[in-house]
Amino acid sequence: MDNYNKIVKVVRDDPSLQRNVGTLKQEAAQGGVKKSGAAFNEGDVLAPKIAGVKILAAPNDTAKVVATLTRTDEIVVTGEEKDGYIKVQGSTAEGWVKIALVSKR
């Protein structure tokens, strides 16, 4: 119980650990809740998390598929990020992949 009380005291005394809104619902309405996901920089080498990840011509689900990656393929980030997609260059194609489907090598 003493450990719990110490943790509560630390949180109360440290403003950086406290929220500025009354409820999580209010925070979400203000856009304060961030989506999870990795941050990639230009030049990072990425690999698909699963086989069959598609490189698309545009950053949306209905875009033309320009290539399909295997589990062992590598792609390089060219820098742009839009709507949950990241622009990449592969050995056979350039286009967009969903950020959630790739990870740093």
Secondary structure, 3 states (H helix, E strand, C coil): CHHHHHHHHHHHHCHHHCCCCCCHHHHHHCCCCCCCCCCCCCCCEEEECCCCEEEECCCCCCCCEEEEECCCCCEEEEEEEECCEEEEECCCCEEEEEHHHEEEC
